[in-house]
Amino acid sequence: MSQRLEKLQKLAKLVLGEEVGRLKDPRIGFVTITTVRMSADLSYANVYLTVMGTDEEKAATFAGLTSAAPHLRKILGQQMHARVTPELRFMEDNVMENVNRIEELFQRIHEQEEGNNSEI
């Protein structure tokens, strides 16, 4: 990945993080932007985020962000100073859920190993 693309991704994460916090849409809940991954030609950007709340609140947040995407794209374009401003795609980042699941599996394995060792 080029240094320019990395810089643009970091800038996008910073700009979008600030702008999402300024949105007045009541559907948008507590959002943390974790990563922004742009295509090499800058045609699109996958914006990964975590959303706190129930499934309904998460769905409402994504709906609010999708409707605010043109505004966010405009702000991002002003800050990026690039010829092309990427189309924004919002995606849920499930890293924490995956980490919790892996920890749970390791705990089960550990408990099974202790159970097998005590039988010997």
C-alpha positions as CSV (number, residue, x, y, z in Angstrom):
1,M,0.0,0.0,0.0
2,S,1.3,3.4,-0.9
3,Q,2.2,6.0,1.7
4,R,-0.3,8.4,0.1
5,L,-3.1,5.9,0.4
6,E,-2.2,5.3,4.0
7,K,-2.2,9.0,4.8
8,L,-5.6,9.5,3.0
9,Q,-7.1,6.6,5.0
10,K,-5.9,8.1,8.3
11,L,-7.2,11.5,7.3
12,A,-10.5,10.0,6.4
13,K,-10.8,8.2,9.7
14,L,-10.0,11.5,11.6
15,V,-12.4,13.7,9.5
16,L,-15.2,11.2,9.5
17,G,-14.9,10.6,13.2
18,E,-15.2,14.2,13.9
19,E,-18.1,14.8,11.4
20,V,-20.1,11.8,12.6
21,G,-20.0,13.3,16.1
22,R,-21.4,16.6,14.7
23,L,-24.4,15.0,12.9
24,K,-27.8,16.0,14.3
25,D,-29.7,12.9,13.1
26,P,-31.4,11.3,16.2
27,R,-31.1,7.9,14.6
28,I,-27.3,7.9,15.0
29,G,-26.2,6.5,18.3
30,F,-22.7,6.1,19.8
31,V,-20.4,5.4,16.9
32,T,-16.6,4.7,16.8
33,I,-14.9,4.6,13.5
34,T,-12.2,1.9,13.8
35,T,-10.8,1.8,10.2
36,V,-11.1,3.3,6.8
37,R,-10.0,1.2,3.8
38,M,-9.9,2.9,0.4
39,S,-9.6,1.4,-3.0
40,A,-6.3,2.2,-4.8
41,D,-8.2,4.4,-7.3
42,L,-10.1,6.1,-4.5
43,S,-13.4,5.2,-6.0
44,Y,-14.8,3.9,-2.7
45,A,-14.0,3.7,1.0
46,N,-15.1,1.0,3.4
47,V,-15.7,2.7,6.7
48,Y,-15.6,0.2,9.5
49,L,-17.3,1.2,12.8
50,T,-18.5,-0.1,16.0
51,V,-22.0,0.9,17.2
52,M,-23.2,0.5,20.8
53,G,-26.8,-0.6,21.4
54,T,-29.4,-3.1,20.4
55,D,-29.8,-4.5,16.9
56,E,-32.6,-2.0,16.2
57,E,-30.4,0.9,17.4
58,K,-27.5,-0.4,15.2
59,A,-29.8,-0.6,12.2
60,A,-31.1,2.9,12.8
61,T,-27.5,4.2,13.1
62,F,-26.5,2.7,9.8
63,A,-29.6,4.1,8.2
64,G,-28.8,7.5,9.6
65,L,-25.2,7.3,8.4
66,T,-26.2,6.1,4.9
67,S,-28.5,9.1,4.6
68,A,-25.7,11.4,5.8
69,A,-23.1,9.9,3.4
70,P,-23.4,12.6,0.7
71,H,-22.7,15.3,3.4
72,L,-19.9,13.3,4.9
73,R,-18.4,12.7,1.4
74,K,-18.5,16.4,0.6
75,I,-16.7,17.3,3.9
76,L,-14.1,14.5,3.3
77,G,-13.5,15.8,-0.3
78,Q,-12.8,19.3,1.0
79,Q,-10.2,17.9,3.5
80,M,-8.6,15.4,1.2
81,H,-7.7,17.8,-1.7
82,A,-7.8,14.9,-4.2
83,R,-9.3,14.7,-7.6
84,V,-11.6,11.9,-6.6
85,T,-13.6,11.6,-3.4
86,P,-14.5,8.1,-2.5
87,E,-18.0,6.7,-2.2
88,L,-18.6,5.8,1.5
89,R,-19.7,2.4,2.5
90,F,-20.4,1.9,6.2
91,M,-19.7,-1.6,7.6
92,E,-19.9,-3.0,11.1
93,D,-16.5,-3.9,12.6
94,N,-17.0,-7.2,14.5
95,V,-13.5,-7.4,15.9
96,M,-14.6,-7.1,19.5
97,E,-17.2,-9.8,19.1
98,N,-14.7,-12.0,17.5
99,V,-12.2,-11.4,20.3
100,N,-14.8,-12.2,22.9
101,R,-15.7,-15.4,21.1
102,I,-12.1,-16.5,20.8
103,E,-11.5,-15.8,24.5
104,E,-14.5,-17.9,25.3
105,L,-13.3,-20.8,23.2
106,F,-9.8,-20.6,24.8
107,Q,-11.4,-20.7,28.2
108,R,-13.4,-23.8,27.3
109,I,-10.3,-25.5,26.0
110,H,-8.4,-24.6,29.2
111,E,-11.2,-25.9,31.4
112,Q,-11.4,-29.2,29.4
113,E,-7.6,-29.6,29.7
114,E,-7.8,-29.1,33.5
115,G,-10.6,-31.6,33.7
116,N,-8.6,-34.2,31.7
117,N,-5.5,-33.6,33.8
118,S,-7.4,-34.2,37.1
119,E,-8.6,-37.6,35.9
120,I,-5.1,-38.9,35.5
